[in-house]
Amino acid sequence: MPKVALTTLGCKVNQFETEVMEGLFKERQYDIVAFDEKADFYIINTCSVTHLGEKKSRQLIRRAKRLNPQSIIAVTGCYAQIAPDQVEAIEGVKVIVGTKERHTIVDLVERAAHEEGIVNAITDIMQAKEFEDIPLFAAPGRTRAFLKIQEGCTNFCTYCIIPYARGPLRSRKLKSLKEEAEKLVRAGFKEIVLTGIHLGAYGRDLAENVNLADAVKAVLELQDLKRLRLGSLESIELSPVLFDILWKDERFCPHLHLPLQAGHDDILKMMNRHYDTAEFRQVIHKVMDTVPNVAISTDIIVGFPGETDEMFEQSLVFAKSMDFAKIHVFPYSKRQGTPAATFSNQVDEHVKKQRAHAMQMMADEKAQEYCKRFIGKTLSVLFESEHEGIADGLTNNYVRVYVDANSVLCGEIYNVSLEKVYKDGLWGKICK
């Protein structure tokens, strides 16, 4: 039985796509092994959001080549899509797929095993019209199941390469979405996370006239589902209907990831973001005032071209005032092919690192403050993993909780009495 190893860089969408490809290999009787083992085929699902993602992608390709010099290495994902020539130049690469045609991945690697040269399946992603609807042939190897329902983005933020890597908007049809969710629930998953490149745009391209709220309703019709969570969502796309479901259905996790990106209006405008800080603040306050214990996480980019020290300080103050539960901080990464890469007043790398450190220090303080609110309370936790006698998992509002591993089974939900701050979350005790 041939052996295949798969690995993923980047977002939850990439993680889902790797799980789908893994299912395709299982259907064809391949043996799935860990990426650090010797395999006949290596599938590397790459990221191109930052230069670091591309660097890690190249490192993984070279690692696979060292593990088995005779292996067939297939590179897929965003880096392969936007820079196929760079990928092709890396020694050992035999298949290049990109962000389309993943449903043919098994055929492509088998073809490469019997042909000389490189099998290049890259197509013009900007001409993509339909969602690539690949069914799940095997249950994902994790306790929370990601379900991709949307592809592509047309926001064209000036710093972002993703619209060029993922193409125009395409949505999974509601019937297919529900069928895949049913599979996951039957497989025993307690929580489903709906993901997409521009999740809030779900349904805009479909003739059936549906939107993200309809997708949420469809999944919540599954009676055995315990939790539903959303991936990243633009704040201005939190519709009244979606907000109403969040407020009323306790299975809809009180956790929203709403990217801010910058806390200064001039920078937001240069980024081509479609809101200002006042609009963002209004949405956040409405959610926090209405939904008990809600967690709002966000992304912030520091060192965007033209960001002065004063602008950064204002952004820092604004972010701190929002009481985010978690902030993902990124120094601006110059992406060739995006408008921001041509902007004047590029910020020095050393300054970007300093600003990232300052923002991260504030973010860590705010995250701990949020966690401390729940000491002495009891929350339900879905446990995900165990290491050295300690199990950890997430509450519905995305607080990571640690307990004695002898008291839980991973993949199950328990009520936990939360006792103290521990690592990046809280330590607790299972309620009997």
C-alpha positions in Angstrom: 0.0 0.0 0.0 1.6 3.3 -1.0 2.2 5.9 1.7 1.2 9.5 1.6 2.0 12.3 4.1 0.1 15.6 4.1 0.8 18.9 5.9 -0.7 22.3 6.1 0.4 25.9 6.5 -1.9 28.8 7.1 -5.6 29.2 7.8 -8.5 27.0 8.7 -9.6 26.9 5.1 -6.3 25.3 4.3 -6.7 22.8 7.1 -10.1 21.8 5.8 -8.7 21.4 2.2 -5.9 19.2 3.4 -8.4 17.0 5.3 -10.5 16.7 2.1 -7.4 15.7 0.1 -6.5 13.2 2.8 -10.0 11.6 2.3 -9.4 11.3 -1.4 -6.2 9.4 -0.8 -8.0 7.1 1.7 -10.6 6.4 -0.9 -7.9 5.1 -3.2 -6.4 2.9 -0.5 -3.4 4.9 0.4 -1.8 4.6 3.8 -1.8 8.0 5.5 1.4 8.6 7.6 2.8 11.5 9.6 4.8 14.1 7.6 8.0 13.4 9.4 7.9 9.7 8.2 9.3 8.3 5.0 6.5 8.3 2.4 6.1 7.7 -1.3 4.1 10.9 -1.8 4.2 14.2 0.1 1.4 16.8 -0.3 2.3 20.3 1.0 -0.6 22.7 1.3 1.0 26.1 1.3 0.3 29.6 2.5 1.2 33.0 0.9 -0.3 35.5 3.3 3.2 36.6 4.4 6.8 36.1 3.4 7.2 33.8 6.4 4.4 31.5 5.1 6.2 31.2 1.8 9.6 30.6 3.6 8.0 27.8 5.7 6.5 26.3 2.5 9.9 26.1 0.9 11.4 24.5 4.0 8.7 21.8 4.1 9.4 21.0 0.5 13.1 20.5 1.2 12.4 18.5 4.3 10.2 16.1 2.3 13.0 15.7 -0.3 15.5 14.8 2.5 13.0 12.3 4.0 12.8 10.4 0.7 14.7 11.6 -2.3 12.7 9.3 -4.5 9.3 10.6 -3.4 6.7 12.5 -5.4 6.3 15.9 -3.9 3.1 17.8 -4.7 2.7 21.5 -3.8 -0.7 23.0 -3.6 -2.4 26.1 -2.0 -1.8 29.8 -2.3 1.9 29.9 -2.7 1.7 27.4 -5.6 -1.1 29.5 -7.2 0.6 32.9 -7.2 4.2 31.8 -7.7 4.3 28.5 -9.7 7.6 29.4 -11.3 9.3 29.8 -7.9 7.8 26.5 -6.7 8.8 24.7 -9.9 12.4 25.8 -9.3 12.6 24.0 -6.0 14.4 20.7 -6.3 12.1 17.7 -5.8 8.8 19.3 -6.7 6.9 17.0 -9.2 3.3 18.3 -9.0 2.0 21.9 -8.7 -1.7 22.3 -8.2 -2.7 25.7 -6.8 -6.1 26.5 -5.3 -8.2 24.7 -7.9 -8.3 21.1 -9.2 -7.6 19.6 -5.8 -10.2 16.9 -6.6 -7.7 15.5 -9.1 -4.8 15.4 -6.6 -4.5 11.6 -6.5 -4.6 11.3 -10.3 -1.9 14.0 -10.6 0.6 12.4 -8.3 0.0 9.0 -9.9 0.6 10.5 -13.3 3.8 12.2 -12.0 5.1 8.9 -10.7 5.1 7.5 -14.3 6.2 10.6 -16.2 9.3 12.6 -16.5 9.2 16.3 -15.7 6.8 18.3 -13.6 3.0 18.0 -13.7 1.7 21.6 -13.6 -2.1 21.8 -13.1 -2.2 25.6 -12.4 -5.1 27.3 -14.1 -6.3 31.0 -14.2 -8.0 31.3 -10.8 -9.6 34.6 -11.8 -11.7 32.6 -14.3 -13.1 30.2 -11.6 -16.9 30.2 -11.6 -18.0 27.3 -9.4 -17.2 26.3 -5.8 -15.0 23.2 -5.9 -17.4 20.9 -4.1 -15.3 17.9 -2.9 -17.2 15.7 -0.5 -15.6 14.5 2.8 -14.7 10.9 2.3 -13.2 10.5 5.8 -13.7 12.1 9.1 -11.2 14.9 9.9 -8.5 14.0 12.4 -9.5 16.5 15.0 -12.3 17.1 17.6 -13.6 20.3 16.0 -14.6 19.9 12.4 -14.0 22.7 9.9 -16.4 22.9 7.0 -15.5 25.2 4.1 -18.6 26.8 2.6 -17.1 29.7 0.6 -14.2 30.4 -1.7 -12.6 33.6 -3.1 -12.5 37.3 -2.2 -13.2 40.5 -4.1 -12.4 43.0 -1.3 -8.9 43.7 -2.6 -7.5 45.1 0.5 -4.3 46.9 -0.6 -2.0 44.7 1.5 -3.5 41.3 0.6 -2.5 38.8 -2.0 -5.4 36.4 -1.3 -7.8 37.7 -4.0 -5.2 36.9 -6.6 -4.6 33.5 -5.1 -8.2 32.5 -4.5 -10.1 34.2 -7.3 -13.7 35.5 -7.3 -16.5 34.6 -4.9 -17.9 31.0 -5.1 -20.2 29.4 -2.5 -21.1 25.9 -1.6 -24.8 25.2 -2.4 -27.0 25.0 0.7 -28.0 21.4 0.1 -24.3 20.3 -0.2 -23.4 22.3 2.9 -26.1 20.6 5.0 -25.2 17.1 3.7 -21.5 17.6 4.7 -22.5 18.9 8.1 -24.7 15.9 8.6 -21.8 13.6 7.8 -19.7 15.4 10.5 -22.4 15.1 13.1 -22.9 11.4 12.3 -19.1 10.9 12.7 -19.4 12.2 16.3 -18.2 15.8 16.0 -19.7 18.0 18.7 -18.6 21.3 17.0 -18.6 22.5 13.4 -16.7 25.6 12.4 -17.9 27.2 9.1 -15.0 28.6 7.2 -14.4 30.6 4.0 -12.0 33.0 2.5 -14.6 35.8 2.6 -17.2 34.0 4.8 -19.6 37.0 5.0 -20.0 36.9 1.3 -21.5 33.4 1.3 -24.3 33.1 -1.1 -23.8 36.3 -3.2 -22.9 34.2 -6.3 -25.7 31.7 -5.9 -29.0 31.8 -7.8 -30.9 30.4 -4.8 -30.7 33.8 -3.0 -29.2 32.8 0.3 -26.7 34.3 2.7 -24.6 33.3 5.7 -27.5 33.5 8.1 -29.2 30.8 5.9 -26.1 28.6 6.1 -26.1 29.0 9.9 -29.8 28.1 10.1 -29.3 25.1 7.9 -26.6 23.6 10.1 -28.4 24.4 13.3 -31.3 22.3 12.1 -29.2 19.3 13.0 -30.5 18.4 16.4 -27.4 16.4 17.5 -25.0 19.2 16.8 -23.8 20.7 20.1 -21.9 23.7 18.8 -21.6 25.9 15.7 -18.8 28.4 15.3 -17.9 30.9 12.6 -14.5 31.5 11.1 -13.3 35.1 10.4 -16.1 37.5 9.6 -16.0 41.2 8.6 -17.7 43.3 11.3 -19.9 45.1 8.8 -21.2 41.8 7.6 -22.7 40.8 11.0 -26.3 41.0 9.7 -29.3 41.6 12.0 -30.6 38.1 11.3 -27.2 36.6 12.1 -27.0 38.7 15.3 -30.4 37.5 16.3 -29.4 33.8 16.0 -26.2 34.5 18.0 -28.3 36.0 20.7 -31.0 33.3 20.9 -29.4 29.9 20.0 -27.1 28.8 22.8 -25.4 26.3 20.3 -24.2 29.2 18.2 -20.9 29.9 20.0 -20.6 33.4 21.5 -17.2 33.9 19.8 -16.7 36.1 16.7 -13.4 36.8 14.9 -13.8 40.3 13.5 -10.6 41.6 11.9 -9.8 45.2 12.8 -6.5 45.4 10.9 -5.7 49.0 12.1 -7.0 51.3 14.8 -6.5 54.5 12.8 -8.9 55.8 10.1 -6.2 57.0 7.8 -4.6 53.6 7.7 -7.9 51.8 7.3 -8.6 54.0 4.2 -5.2 53.3 2.8 -5.8 49.6 3.4 -9.1 49.8 1.4 -11.0 48.5 4.4 -14.7 49.4 4.2 -15.4 50.8 7.7 -13.8 53.3 10.1 -13.0 53.0 13.8 -16.4 54.5 14.8 -18.3 52.0 12.8 -16.2 49.1 14.1 -16.6 50.3 17.7 -20.4 50.5 17.3 -20.6 46.9 16.1 -18.4 45.6 18.9 -20.3 47.4 21.6 -23.6 46.1 20.3 -22.4 42.5 20.4 -20.8 42.9 23.9 -23.9 44.6 25.3 -26.3 41.9 24.0 -24.5 38.6 24.1 -23.3 37.4 27.6 -19.7 36.4 27.9 -19.1 36.9 24.2 -15.4 36.8 23.0 -14.3 39.0 20.2 -11.0 38.2 18.7 -9.3 40.2 15.9 -6.3 40.7 13.6 -4.1 43.8 13.6 -1.4 44.7 11.2 1.3 47.0 12.4 3.9 49.0 10.3 1.6 49.5 7.3 3.2 51.9 4.8 2.7 55.5 6.0 2.0 54.5 9.6 3.7 57.1 11.8 4.6 56.7 15.5 1.5 58.8 16.4 -0.8 56.7 14.2 0.5 53.5 15.8 0.0 54.9 19.3 -3.6 55.8 18.4 -4.1 52.4 17.0 -2.7 50.8 20.2 -5.0 52.9 22.4 -8.1 52.1 20.2 -7.3 48.3 20.2 -6.9 48.4 24.0 -10.3 50.1 24.4 -12.1 47.4 22.5 -11.6 44.7 25.2 -10.7 42.0 22.7 -10.4 38.5 24.1 -7.6 37.8 21.7 -5.5 39.8 19.2 -3.5 38.2 16.4 -0.7 40.7 15.7 1.1 40.8 12.3 3.9 43.1 11.2 3.1 44.3 7.7 4.4 41.9 5.0 5.1 43.4 1.6 3.5 41.3 -1.0 4.6 41.7 -4.6 1.6 42.3 -6.9 -0.5 44.2 -4.2 -1.0 48.0 -4.3 0.6 48.5 -0.9 3.9 47.1 -2.1 4.3 50.2 -4.3 3.3 52.7 -1.6 5.9 55.2 -0.5 6.9 55.6 3.2 7.5 51.9 3.8 8.1 51.3 7.5 11.6 50.1 8.6 11.6 46.4 9.6 13.1 47.2 13.0 10.3 49.6 13.7 7.7 47.1 12.6 9.2 44.5 15.1 9.1 47.1 17.9 5.5 48.0 17.2 4.5 44.3 16.9 6.1 43.7 20.3 4.3 46.6 21.9 0.9 45.6 20.4 1.5 41.9 21.5 2.3 42.9 25.0 -1.0 44.8 25.3 -2.8 41.9 23.6 -1.4 39.4 26.1 -2.6 41.6 29.0 -6.1 41.9 27.6 -6.3 38.2 26.9 -5.5 37.4 30.5 -7.9 40.0 31.8 -10.7 38.3 29.7 -9.8 34.9 31.1 -9.8 36.1 34.7 -13.5 37.1 34.3 -14.4 33.4 34.4 -12.4 32.3 37.5 -14.9 30.8 40.0 -17.4 30.1 37.2 -18.4 26.9 35.5 -18.3 26.6 31.7 -18.7 23.8 29.2 -15.4 22.7 27.5 -14.9 20.6 24.4 -11.6 18.8 25.0 -9.2 18.5 22.1 -5.9 17.1 23.1 -3.8 15.5 25.9 -0.1 15.9 26.6 1.9 14.7 29.6 -1.1 14.1 31.7 -2.9 17.4 31.0 -5.9 17.7 28.7 -7.0 21.0 27.1 -9.9 22.2 25.2 -12.1 25.3 24.4 -15.2 26.8 26.0 -17.9 28.0 23.6 -16.5 31.5 24.0 -13.0 30.3 23.1 -11.2 30.3 26.4 -8.6 27.5 26.5 -9.0 25.3 29.6 -6.6 22.8 31.1 -7.5 19.9 33.4 -6.1 16.6 34.7 -6.2 14.3 31.7 -7.4 11.3 33.8 -10.8 13.0 34.2 -11.8 13.5 30.5 -12.1 11.9 27.1 -11.0 14.0 24.1 -13.8 14.9 21.8 -16.3 15.1 24.6 -17.9 18.1 26.4 -17.7 18.5 30.2 -18.7 21.2 32.6 -15.6 22.6 34.2 -15.1 24.7 37.4 -12.5 27.3 36.5 -9.9 27.9 39.2 -6.9 29.9 38.1 -4.9 31.4 35.3 -2.8 28.7 33.6 -0.6 29.2 30.5 -2.7 30.9 27.8 -6.0 30.1 29.5 -7.4 28.7 32.7 -6.9 25.7 34.9 -10.1 23.9 36.0 -11.7 20.9 37.6 -14.3 18.6 36.1 -17.7 19.0 37.8 -19.0 15.7 39.1 
